[in-house]
């Protein structure tokens, strides 16, 4: 007989994965904007990660919100 393991994802793990995805998409944005490298932001992955963080986020999430606004082009830079 074989033993079956059950993989349970905890809130902390899901949040870390979503934060890593947001940072990865921010890097993709910068590579495309400044160096014309890569394909840029993948909107579906960014939106999924942001939705997860909006649902999970209980602390101060201003940095994630600022990154989201920049990726969507809502921030005005000088």
Phi and psi in degrees as a GROMACS rama.xvg file:
@    title "Ramachandran Plot"
@    xaxis  label "Phi"
@    yaxis  label "Psi"
@TYPE xy
-109.185  151.413  UNK-2
-89.9015  139.288  UNK-3
-106.539  129.668  UNK-4
-103.935  142.464  UNK-5
-108.421  125.749  UNK-6
-96.5074  114.965  UNK-7
-110.307  123.709  UNK-8
-90.9765  127.15  UNK-9
-94.4483  162.301  UNK-10
-57.3803  -39.9027  UNK-11
-62.3316  -43.2601  UNK-12
-66.0871  -43.665  UNK-13
-62.7996  -40.8082  UNK-14
-65.0517  -43.9147  UNK-15
-60.9081  -42.0277  UNK-16
-64.193  -41.0175  UNK-17
-66.3665  -40.6839  UNK-18
-64.3715  -40.2242  UNK-19
-63.0872  -39.1364  UNK-20
-66.4938  -40.3013  UNK-21
-61.6518  -45.5072  UNK-22
-65.3127  -36.7409  UNK-23
-63.8986  -43.5443  UNK-24
-67.854  -33.349  UNK-25
-65.0695  -40.8543  UNK-26
-62.1994  -44.008  UNK-27
-59.7575  -39.6357  UNK-28
-61.692  -47.0057  UNK-29
-66.589  -40.7315  UNK-30
-59.9855  -43.0313  UNK-31
-70.8058  -43.6478  UNK-32
-70.4819  -45.0273  UNK-33
-91.9337  -34.3971  UNK-34
-118.417  -0.578905  UNK-35
55.0351  41.1292  UNK-36
-112.095  144.446  UNK-37
78.3209  -169.581  UNK-38
-102.007  -4.87658  UNK-39
87.3373  -159.345  UNK-40
-75.6144  134.616  UNK-41
-95.1134  103.887  UNK-42
-60.2364  -38.1187  UNK-43
-66.2672  -40.0009  UNK-44
-68.8844  -41.587  UNK-45
-61.7423  -46.7325  UNK-46
-64.7973  -38.3125  UNK-47
-64.3535  -45.9071  UNK-48
-64.0449  -40.7032  UNK-49
-66.0815  -38.395  UNK-50
-64.5119  -40.6356  UNK-51
-62.6579  -46.5601  UNK-52
-65.8248  -37.8528  UNK-53
-62.2991  -36.7408  UNK-54
-73.6659  -40.7874  UNK-55
-86.0276  -33.9753  UNK-56
-58.6492  120.217  UNK-57
-117.876  -14.502  UNK-58
-99.8844  -167.483  UNK-59
-72.2818  114.614  UNK-60
-116.246  35.2319  UNK-61
-65.2678  -37.5361  UNK-62
-64.3823  -45.015  UNK-63
-62.2837  -40.2138  UNK-64
-65.6972  -38.6733  UNK-65
-65.7986  -40.9418  UNK-66
-62.7997  -42.4487  UNK-67
-59.6455  -45.8084  UNK-68
-63.6297  -39.7197  UNK-69
-66.312  -42.4642  UNK-70
-65.0846  -32.1906  UNK-71
-83.2701  -8.91222  UNK-72
82.7038  22.0149  UNK-73
-86.7913  -20.9796  UNK-74
-83.9926  140.673  UNK-75
-98.4867  118.723  UNK-76
-107.061  147.837  UNK-77
